[in-house]
Amino acid sequence: MFINTDFTYDGILSSDMNVHIISTKSGMVEMPFGYSREIIEESVPFRSQPYFFGFQRKCMTLEIELGKIGENEKDTEWTYEEKKKLVEWFWQKDYKPFISLDNPELIYYCTPVGDSTRFDNGYAHGYVKLQLRCNSPHAYSPTYVKSYDYQVGVLNIIEITNPSNVNEYYYPEVQFKMMNSTSITIRNLTTGEEFTFTGLNIGENIYVDNSLKQIETDMLDTYRLSNFNKKWLRLVKGVNRLEIIGKVNVVFRSSYPISI
């Protein structure tokens, strides 16, 4: 599944847990490539070609084998406590980030599923085989956070690169504080689309999750959907030139879907 023997899971390095990725097979290593999908179509009587509706993507499953690597027989012996810690490390209540040192810039959010197996020669030597189901059909980039301070109120143009090779658009998280303005516009000069809020309060903090279409404000009992032009900010693949209009502090937070 992976060439490098080292990885992190939930921020913990595998070597710190005294385990590594191994391969019990000879020859080339199988690794995930692209993403799994199924065709959505419907057969129609008296028509040889079915109606095509698109694709349904399937969440990725990683299969890994874990063993101990050492110079002598004692180093590769599994202790009772090590097996307990391994179960506690992987079997958690949510998806956790898995990063192979093959590609440290790719993050898979996954958790064990199915029947995992431990192979033992009867002398506490062996390996463990795990199936890790991801929460998506692909990996993600690290989370990029970019902050800008536009209190001067002059024309400001920035560039944000969307490196995703999966979706046509990416919808980032945006957070901004109104410093000396009651409105903000983020105009994507690459697409011609505008993301605009008006009628806000000076000092107000707004958080927008453009993917989930959620808006939050730190003003009590206040809802800001009516102050929004409902044009959710989205980034095309490649370079996006954004014009920021308003005296604001603004933060962009992005984790891009990537498949290789």
Secondary structure, 3 states (H helix, E strand, C coil): CCCCCCEEECCEEHHHHCCEEECCCCCCCCCCCCCCEEEEEECCCCCCCCEEEEEEECCCEEEEEEECCCCCHHHHCCCHHHHHHHHHHHCCCCCEEEEECCCCCCEEEEEECCCCEEEECCCCCEEEEEEEEECCCCEECCCEEEEEECCCCCCEEEEEEECCCCCCEECCEEEEEECCCCCEEEEECCCCEEEEECCCCCCCEEEEECCCCEEEECCCCCCCHHHECCCCCCEECEEEEEEEECCEEEEEEECCEECC
